[in-house]
Amino acid sequence: MSPKIVSRNLSLWYGTKQALKNINLEVPEKKITALIGPSGCGKSTYIRCLNRMNDLVNGVRIEGEVLYDGVNIYGKEVDVVEIRKRIGMLFQKPNPFPMSIYDNVAYGPRIHGMKNVDQIVDRSLRDSALWEEVSDRLDQPAMGLSGGQQQRLCIARTLAMKPDVILFDEPCSALDPISTAKIESLMEELSRNYTQVIVTHNMQQAARVSDITAFFLLGELIEVGETKRIFEMPNEKSTEDYITGRFG
């Protein structure tokens, strides 16, 4: 498995508090990598480093490298807008824009001057498994969709920008089991064409959807490997303790 993203000695501070400590991790191409660990262990902070979302937080200091297709995204000549276009992100709570379903998906392509917007909207809604549910009401407000539909709309909005990588920060934590199952099924479909990283507190979800699992604890990467091995034969006692529910 060739890596799409590689972090090398990645450390991050919020002011004087160190949130990440020398993270060395490879994210393989067109696979699903799950990040697990208790709250406050650095998982969300880490994925926000992968598309420079932490740049938007005051008082953040970052050391180390994040290589995307071999290029350090923290290099001086890097176009941050282009990085965020290529490495899309889904958040814990669906955040559709207060506009129509169509305009939500078309928004990014329009502001970036992309052509064939109608085709992009159509493809993105189909690829996010939402087309059949909304094709007859594209002019209706996106806020009228259910939570699960809103999250899939946000996925469609991300896909419309034609990314390489999609980052998911606990995308199902606010959803019911049926909506969660649809998102997980969609992630499996998307893995044919996209590299994906998911932060999740749900051990069963990590075991179901991911190819690779990385366990974080207190800002450190404790262990990473194929998901089946991590869950069945972890090398580290703290990994085993977390997976079996002894803490976290």
MONOR-V358018 format. One record per backbone hydrogen bond with DSSP energy under -1.0 kcal/mol. CO is the residue of the C=O (numbers start at 1). NH is the residue of the N-H. If there is no record, write none. Layout:
co = <CO | CO>
nh = <NH | NH>
This chain:
co = <2 | 4 | 5 | 6 | 7 | 8 | 10 | 11 | 12 | 12 | 13 | 14 | 17 | 20 | 23 | 25 | 27 | 27 | 28 | 31 | 32 | 32 | 33 | 34 | 35 | 36 | 38 | 41 | 42 | 43 | 44 | 46 | 48 | 48 | 52 | 53 | 54 | 57 | 59 | 61 | 63 | 65 | 66 | 67 | 68 | 71 | 72 | 75 | 79 | 80 | 81 | 82 | 83 | 86 | 86 | 88 | 90 | 97 | 99 | 100 | 101 | 102 | 103 | 106 | 107 | 108 | 109 | 110 | 116 | 117 | 118 | 119 | 120 | 121 | 122 | 123 | 124 | 125 | 125 | 126 | 130 | 131 | 134 | 137 | 138 | 140 | 141 | 142 | 146 | 147 | 148 | 149 | 150 | 151 | 152 | 153 | 154 | 155 | 156 | 158 | 159 | 164 | 165 | 166 | 167 | 168 | 170 | 172 | 176 | 177 | 178 | 179 | 180 | 181 | 182 | 183 | 184 | 185 | 186 | 187 | 189 | 190 | 190 | 195 | 196 | 197 | 198 | 199 | 202 | 203 | 204 | 205 | 206 | 211 | 212 | 213 | 214 | 215 | 215 | 217 | 219 | 220 | 223 | 225 | 226 | 227 | 228 | 229 | 236 | 237 | 238 | 239 | 240 | 241 | 242>
nh = <29 | 69 | 27 | 67 | 25 | 65 | 23 | 63 | 19 | 20 | 61 | 17 | 14 | 12 | 10 | 7 | 4 | 5 | 31 | 196 | 211 | 212 | 198 | 214 | 200 | 216 | 41 | 219 | 46 | 47 | 48 | 49 | 53 | 54 | 55 | 56 | 57 | 60 | 15 | 13 | 11 | 8 | 73 | 6 | 71 | 68 | 75 | 78 | 83 | 84 | 85 | 86 | 87 | 164 | 165 | 167 | 169 | 99 | 142 | 104 | 105 | 106 | 107 | 110 | 111 | 112 | 114 | 113 | 120 | 121 | 122 | 123 | 124 | 125 | 126 | 127 | 128 | 130 | 131 | 129 | 134 | 135 | 137 | 140 | 102 | 101 | 144 | 145 | 150 | 151 | 152 | 153 | 154 | 155 | 156 | 157 | 158 | 159 | 160 | 161 | 162 | 195 | 88 | 197 | 90 | 199 | 173 | 175 | 180 | 181 | 182 | 183 | 184 | 185 | 186 | 187 | 188 | 189 | 190 | 191 | 192 | 193 | 194 | 166 | 33 | 168 | 35 | 170 | 206 | 207 | 208 | 209 | 210 | 227 | 34 | 225 | 36 | 222 | 223 | 220 | 21 | 217 | 215 | 213 | 230 | 231 | 232 | 233 | 240 | 241 | 242 | 243 | 244 | 246 | 245>
